[in-house]
């Protein structure tokens, strides 16, 4: 685990408690685009992401993830293709 994204500060705080002694520390982001910005600029090395959000938000997150070269995306069964984004 290298990063967690949640719009709730309380959820980020609680999630950080699950990984108190992580090396490197688990980065926290309030917005998914902040995570992808760090990944694109290679500040943060991520091999795969798991999307666990309400269904209505999957498409935009998956399309943004597909812009990151070499990233594996674990998503719902009907994942959009690169051309659909």
N, C-alpha and C positions, 0 to 999 in steps of 0.2 A: 504494500500500500504506500503510494507516494503522495496522493492528494485526495481531498474530499471537497465536493462542491455542494453548498446548501445555502439557500437564501435566508435561512433562520440562524441567527447568531447562537441561539440556545442549542440547536441541533449540532452546529459545528463544535461548540464547546463540549457537548456530550460525546460526540464522535472522537474528539481529541483525547478524551479520557480512556477510550478503548485502546489507544496506541501511545501510552505515555513515554515509553523508552524506545523510540524508533530511530534508526540511523540510516539515512538522514531523517530528520523530523518530517512528519506528514504535513504537507502544505495545505492550507485552508483557503478556499475561494468562496466569495459570496455570489459570483456569477460564472457561468460556464465559459463565457467568452474570455474571461481572465485566464482560466486554465489553458484554453487553446492558444491564447497569445503567448504564454510562457512556453508551451510546447513548440509552437512555430519558431520562436526565437531560440529554441534549444536551451532555455534556462532550466527547463524541467524535462527530464527524459522519461517518457511514458511509452510502454509497449502496447498496452491494451486498456480499454475503458469499459466499464459496465454502466449501462444507463438504467437507472432505477427511478424513474419519474412518472408522473401521470401520462397516460397514452397521448393526450393532445400535444404534449411537448416533445415527443420522440423525434418527429421529422426534422425539426430545426436543429436539434442537437446532433442527430446522426449526420445531417448534411454538413454541419461545421466540422464534425470529427473526420469525415471523409476527405477533408481538405488537408489533413495532417498526413504527410507521407509515411507509409509503413505502419500506420496505427491499425490495430485489430479492434473492431467494434463489436461488443456483445450487446445485442439489441433484440427487440421483439421479432416475432416470426416474419412479419411482412416489412422487412427493412427496405428503404428506398435504395435504388441503384445510384451510382455516381451521376449518371446521365439525368436522373430525375431531379437532382439538386440543381 
